[in-house]
């Protein structure tokens, strides 16, 4: 449904909800339900994480890592999406997780949630664009004669991240058109890869999808160290868990979405469902096409290109590569949108250094320009810093990406847990229009907490065991900063009399604008 199909009354109701929470309508509200869905669907981008992280399954437990592991991991992500959708319907604001953590808990829990989510979004933007660079090199690097040095990588990242920021700078209308296109492109790309793989396979041995083999260690190109059968399957769950994330973007763009209280939660859940289904379609087809699983496992991170070189017509192969590359570029574009809205929302309440500048909205483009360029710059700096550092022989980048997954899912778990405790109290006494009932929310909230424990345990296993120390260090550092500085300074989202004062200021500003015209 296009934005023009909505009425002015729909927009007016959204603005009233936003005003009731003490915020003015500064961003441009023009995202339809599909556009809001497309932002999350584009960030999830099964053609990005599903391909660039494929070796976590094929060099882990083999075919069953996709045939069963993908479904298990996707269910974990769905659990979080369902629980968060219920909260997003009640509190449809930009920087959703930060507000939920504050409203359902207190200033401190909101502040920690904001930093967890913000760090996760910045580092995942870097991870996505590095994945795009890696894919670009595997697909086109040899043909173009690019050596792939660190300098080449940084030039590439600066160009594409800068382009993604510029498009976001120029307004949500242009960004929405491209992310809408991205949504259709991902559907098309998944079907295209599935058809190409099935047509190129010698046979369709479906049993391969349910056959287990421990490829950890040298047998799997050292993607994973040698571990037990149970652990190699569990580690492979990082493929779907890392891929199926980013659906919180629907909440971050709430203030730009029409009928947000119903559109956002639906988009959040359906972006996970459709990503899971179409991801399974093309990944299962890919496994069926692989000439030999033992040889595929040895290829490690190069397995996608190796299999296509073995089986697929060169012209068809290049077409597939081009579709995937464009989808990955648009994945980064949507991630800039999500990260910048989180920065804007947190800065609007004074939660960041230089908050006054970061919370400004361009009167021309109705976008948080400073927040956009700050998020893009930090992502590039993160990649550069982690690319030149190693920890105990393991790339710091790899370790921090593992932390990214942990930080993002903890930032999901905080408001979900607080919502479980707050429901029925004055903090949360009314569900939004997306209402699945208290019983359903309780079940999925508990499952989210259990899933977070699973993700944390898997995420700190070798070779990413340093992620444990980084995560613990983060919480120690934030505790010191909060109690030493922020507890007495940071006020959090407006509540009580502050909301009333802001509402009066908003009304006065609107009247002044009306009189000037």
N, C-alpha and C positions, 0 to 999 in steps of 0.2 A: 504494500500500500504506500503510495507516494505521500509526501508531506502535504501536498495541496489537497488531498482527499479529507484531511482533517479540517474541522471548523475553527473559527476564531474562539468559539466557546471552549473548545478543548484546550487551546493554548491558555486561555484566561484561567481555567481551573488549575492548570499546572502552575501558573504564576502565583495563584492564591496559596497553593500548598507550600511553594517556596517561600513566600512572604511570611507564612505562619511559622516558619522555622527561623525567621530573622534575616533572610538574604534577599537581595535585589536580583532581578532578572538581568544580569549583565551579559551573559553569553546568548548567542542567537539560538532560539528554539525552533529547529526545523528538521530534526531527525525523525523519520517515520519508524514504525516498529521494525520493518525489515532493515532499515539503515542501522538501527541500534543493534540488531542481531548481527549485521554484517561486520560491525566493528569488532565484536568478540570473535566471530567466526574467522575473521581475517587474522587476528592475533594468534588464535589457536593454530591456524594454518597447518593442516595435516600434511601439506606438500612441503613444509619447512621442517618442523621437528620430526615428522614421521619418516622423512628421508634422511636428514642429516644425523639423526640418532638411531638409525635402523640397526646398526651393528650391536647395540646393546642387547638386542634380541637374537639376531642371527649368529653372533659370536658369543652368545651366552648359552641359552638352553635350546637353540636351534629353532625349528619350525613351530614348536609349541609356544615359544616366546611370543609369536604373533597370533597363532590360532587360538590360544587360551589366554596368554599373558596380556594381550592388547585389551581384551574384554574385561579382565579383572581390573587393570589399571584405569580404564575408562569409567568403570563403575565407581571407583574411588573418587574420581573427579566429579562425577555426577552427584555423588553424595553431598559434596561441598556446594555445588551449584544449586541444588534443591533447597538446602538449608539457607543459603544466602539470598535466594530469590524471595523467600518469605519476608526477610528483613528489608530488602530493597523496596518492596512494595509499600511498606509502612514509612520508610524514610528515603524518598527519591531525591538525593542531592549529589552534586559532583563530589569526588573524593569520598564515595560512599562508605568504604570500610573505616575511614578515620572518624566519620560522624557516628556510625553505628557503635564503634568502640567507645566513643565519648558519651553518647546518649544512653546506651544500655549499661555502661559502666561508670566511668568518671573521667576527669581531665587526663589523669595519668595513663589509664588504659587506652584512651583515644590517642594520646601522644605516642605511645609505644607502637600501637597498631599502625599509625601513620608512617613512622620511620621504617618499620618492617616492610610495609607495602611499597613505600617509595624506593627503598634500596633494592627490593626485588624487581620493581618495574624498570629502574635504570639499568641494572645489570642484565636483565633479560633482554632489553633492547640491544645492548652490546652483544649478547650471546646470539640473538636472532641475526643481526647483521654480519657477525663473524661466520655464522652458519651459511649465510648467503654468499660470502666471499669464498668459503670452502667449496660450496656447490659450483660457483662460477669458475673456480680454478679446475675442478674436476671435469666440468662440462665443456668449457671453452678455453681454458688456460693453454693446453698444448697447441691448439689450433692458432691462437693469437700469439704464441711465443712468449707468454708472460712467465717470468721466473718464479714469482710467488714469494718474494722476500718480504720481510717485515715492513719495509718502506712501501712496497707495492700494496700490501694489505692496508696500511694506514691511509694511503691516498684513496684507495677504493672506499674505505669506511667513511672518510671525511666527505667524499662526493655524495654517496648515497644517503648518509645520515643527514647531511646538509640539505639535500633535495627533499627528503621526507619532512624536515622541519619547515622548509620554505612553503611546501604545499599546505601544511597545517597553519602556517602563518597567514596564508591568503584567505582563510575562512573555512567554516565547517561545510559550506555548500560544496566546494571543490573536493574536500576530503571525503565527504559522504558519497559523492558520485564515484570516486575511485574505490572506496571500500565496498560500495554496492557492486561495482564491477568485479572486485576481488572475490566477493561471495560467490558470484556465478562462475568465475574462473576456477575457483577451488573445486566446485562441484564438477565442472567440465574436466578439469585436470585429473581428478580422481577416477572418473569414468574412462578417460582416455588411457591412463596408465593401466587400468584393469583390463581393458580391451586389448591393448598392445601386448601385455604380459600373457594373457590367456591365448592369444593368437600365436604367440611366439614360443609357447611351451611345447616340449616334446610330448608330454602327457599331463593329465590333470590328476596327480596322485594326491587326493585330498587327505589321505592318512598322514602325509608329511606335516600337516598343520597340527597334528596331535602327537607327533613323535618327539620324545625328549632325548637330548644328547648333551652332555656336559662339555662345552667347548671352552671352558675357562682356561687361562694360561696360553701356552704357545699354540694350541689347537685352534684358538680363536683370535690369533693375531695379537694376543696380549691386551685385548680390549678390557678384559677383566683378569685379575690375578687368579691363580688356581684356588678354587673354593669348592665347597660341597655341592651336591645336587640341589638341595633345598635353597641354598644361597644364590646359586647361579640363576635360578628361576626368579627369585625375589629381586635380584639386581636388574633383571630384564624388565621389571615393571616400571623402571625409570623411563623407558621409551614412551609409553602412553601417558604416564604421570607428568613428565616434562612437556610433552606435546600438547596435552589437553589442559592447558592453563591459559590464563589471560581473559577468561570470561567475566572477570570483575570489571572489564572495560565498559560493559553495558551500564554498570552502576556509576562509573566515573563520568559518563556522558549523560547522566540523568537530566541535568539542567538544560541540555540541548535536545532532549527527546520529547515528543508530543505524546500526551497520555502516559507519562513516565511510570506512574504507579502500577500500571498493568503491562505496558510494553517492555519495560526493563526486565522484570522477573521472567517473563516468557522468553525473551531473547537470550537471557543468561542460560536457562535450562536447555532450550532448543539448540543453541550453539554447541553445547556439549553432545547432545544426542546425535545431531547430524554429523558432527566431526567424528564421533565414534563409529557410526555406521559406514560412512564413506571412506574413513581411514581403514577400517577393516576390509572393505571391498578391494581397495587397491593393494594393500599390504599382503593380504592373503593371496591375491593373484600373483604378486611378485614372488612370493615363496614358492608357488606352484611352477613358476617359470625357471627358477634357479636350476642350472644343469646338475649340480652336485652339491649337497649341503656341506659336506666336509671341506670341499674346496672353497665354498662361499664363506664359511666361517674363518678360514685362513686369511681372507682378504681384509678382515677387520673393517675399518671405517670406509674402505673403498668398495664395499660390496655392491652398492647400487650401480655404480659405473661399470664394475666388472661384469655383472650379470647382463646389463644392457649391451655391453660390447660383445658378449658371447652369443646373444640371442636375437637382438633387435636390428632391423634394417637401419643403416646409417642415416638415411633421410628422416625416417620416422623418429629415430632416436634424437636427432637435433630438434625436431618439432616439440617432442616431449620436454627436452631440456629447457627450451625457450619458455614454454608455458609455466614450468616449475619456477624458473628464475624470476619471471614477472610476478608470480604469486608471492614469492619470498620477499621481493622488494615492497610489495603492498602490505605484507605482514609487518614489516618494520614501520611503514607509514602509520598503520593503525596503532602500533605500540607507542609511537611518539604522541599520538592523540591521548591515549590513556594516561601515560606518565605525566604529560603536561597538565591535565585536569586534576591529577592528584596533587601536583606541586601548587597549582592555583588555589585549590580548596584549602590546603594546609596553610599556605601563606596568607590567605584571606583572614584567617584567625590568628595570625602572628606566630605560627609554629616554626618558621624557617628564618635563617639569616637573610637580610634584605627582603623581608616579607612584603614591604610596601611596594617595591618594584615588581616582585614576582606575582603579586596579586592584581596588577593592572591589566585591564582589558582594552585592546585597541578599539577606539571608537569607529574606525573605518572597517575593520575586518571582524569585529566582535569576537576576537580570539585572545587568549592570554599569551601574548607574544613573548614576553621575557621568560615565562615558564616553559614555553616550547623550546626556545633556543638553549636554555639552561639544561633541560633534560637531555637534549641531543648532544650537547657539549660534554656533559658528565659521562654519558654512555661511551663516547669516543675515548675520553681520558681513561675510563675504566679498562677498556680493551688494551690501550697502549701500555698502561701500567702493569697489567697482569700478563701481557705478552712478553715482557722483558724480565719477569721474575719467575723463579721456580722454587718449590718447597719440597725438600727431600726427594728431588728428582722428578716430581710431578708438577706439571704446569699449574701455576697459580690460577690461571684462567679456568682450568677444569675444576679446581677445588671451589672457586668462587661461584661457578655456575651451579654446582651442587648446593652451595649455600643459598643461591637464588631461589631454587625450588623450595628449600626449607623455609626461608624467610617469607615467601609468598603464601605458602600454605599455613604457616603460623599466623600470618596476618588475616587469613580467612577464618582460622579457628578461634581467634580472640573474640570477635563480635558474635560468632555463632554460640560460643560457650556463654558469653554474657547475656545473649538473648534467651538462652535456655534458663538462666537464673532469673532474668528480669521479667519474663512473661507473666502476666497476671498482677504485676505491681504497677504503681504510677508511671514508672519508666517506660513500660510497654503494655498498655492495657487494651490495645485495639489493633487487629490485623489490618493490612491494606486490602485493596480489592483483589489481589492475587492471594487467595486464602485457601490453603490446603488443610487447614485445621491444626489445632494445637498438637494432637496426637502424631500426625505425620511429621510436623516440625521437630517434635521431641525425638522421634526415631532417627531422623536424619542428622540432628544435632549430635546425638550420642555416637552415631556411626562416623561423623566427621572427626570427633575427638579420637576415636579408636584409629581412624585412618591416618590422622596426623602422627600418632605414635609410630605407625608402620612406616610412614614416609621418612620420619626422622631417623629411625633405626637403619633403614636401607640407605639413606642419603649420607651417612657418616661411615659407611664401610669402605675399606681399601678399594681403589687407590685414593679415595676422597676422605680418608679418616681425619685429615686436618680440618674438615668442615665442622667437626665436633668442637674443636678448640675455638674456631672462629665464631661459631654460634654462641657458645658460652661466653666468650670474650665480649661479643656484642651486647649481651644482656647485662653483663657486669658494667660495661662502659655506659650504657643507657641509664642504668640505675644511679651511677655516680653523677651523670649530667643532670638527671631529673631532680634528685634530692639536693644537689649543690646549687643548681641554677634555675631550672625550668619550673619547679614546683611553685615558686613564689611569683614567677613572671608570666607563664603561659596560662591564659584564661580559658582556652578551649572554645567550642561552639557556643553561640549565644543561648542563654537559658533565662527563664523567669523575666525579671525586669529588663534585662538586656535585650531580649526579643521584642518586648513592647517598645523600647526606645528605638530600636532599629526599624521596626514597622512604621513608627511615626516619621522617622527620617526618610524612609522609602516613599511614604505617601506625600511628604512635603516636596521631595525631589520630583516626583511624577507630576504634581500640581504645577510646580515651577516650569517644567517642560511644556505642559499643556498651555499655560498662560503665555509662554514665549511664542507659541504658534498661533 
